[in-house]
Amino acid sequence: MKQIFSFYLSKGAGSTGNLKFGGYNLAKYAKPNSTDQDIVWNSLVDDGWTIPLNGVQFMDGGKIDIKAE
């Protein structure tokens, strides 16, 4: 398995998100005619699966602040 993961966030009620380990599904989740060069990659914090975050905000306005240790 490649050290890669992808996620698709739901667009709202009646839509489902997706988290995939080991790859991505360009045809299913990207705009039509998108290519691999259209993908936005984020550098990882270490050799694992850690993404740098400082918080999360939800549709209802709720927020969670995250402090890295």
N, C-alpha and C positions, 0 to 999 in steps of 0.2 A: 504494500500500500504506500502511495506517495505521502509525504508529510505535508498534506494540504487539507484544508477543509473549506467549505463554502456554506453560506446561509442566505436564505431568502426570507425577508420579513413580510408578514401578511399585509395586504392592502386594506384590511378591514373585515367587518362581519361577512361571513360566507366564504372567506378566503383563508387558505392555510399557508403557514410558513414551512420552511424546510431547513434542516441542518444535515449536511453530508460530509462524512469523513473520507478522505482518500481521493477527492476529486471535486468536480463541479459539472453541472448540466447546462451548458451554454444555450442549447436549443430550447430548453424549457423555461429558463428564468431570465434570459437576456432579451433585449429588444430585437425584433427581426433584423436580419443581416448583420448582427454583431459578430465580431471576431475575437479571438483570444487576446488581441492587442487592446480591446476595449475594457478588459477586466482591470479593476483597481486592486492592487495588492497592498497589504499592510505588513510592515516588518514586525517580526515577533520579538518579544523581550529576551527570550533565550532560545535554546535548541528545542524546547518543548512546544506546547500549544497555547502559549500565553499571549494575549493581545493587550497592549497598554490601554487602559480605560481610566477615566477619572470620574465617571458617573453614568447613570442610566436614567432616561426620562420616559415615562409611560404616557399613553394617549389620554388618560384621565388627569394628567397634570402631575401625578406623583413622581417624585425623584428619589434616587438613591445616590449619594455621594460615595465614591470609592477612594480609599487612600491606600496606596501601595506601601508595603512594608519592606 
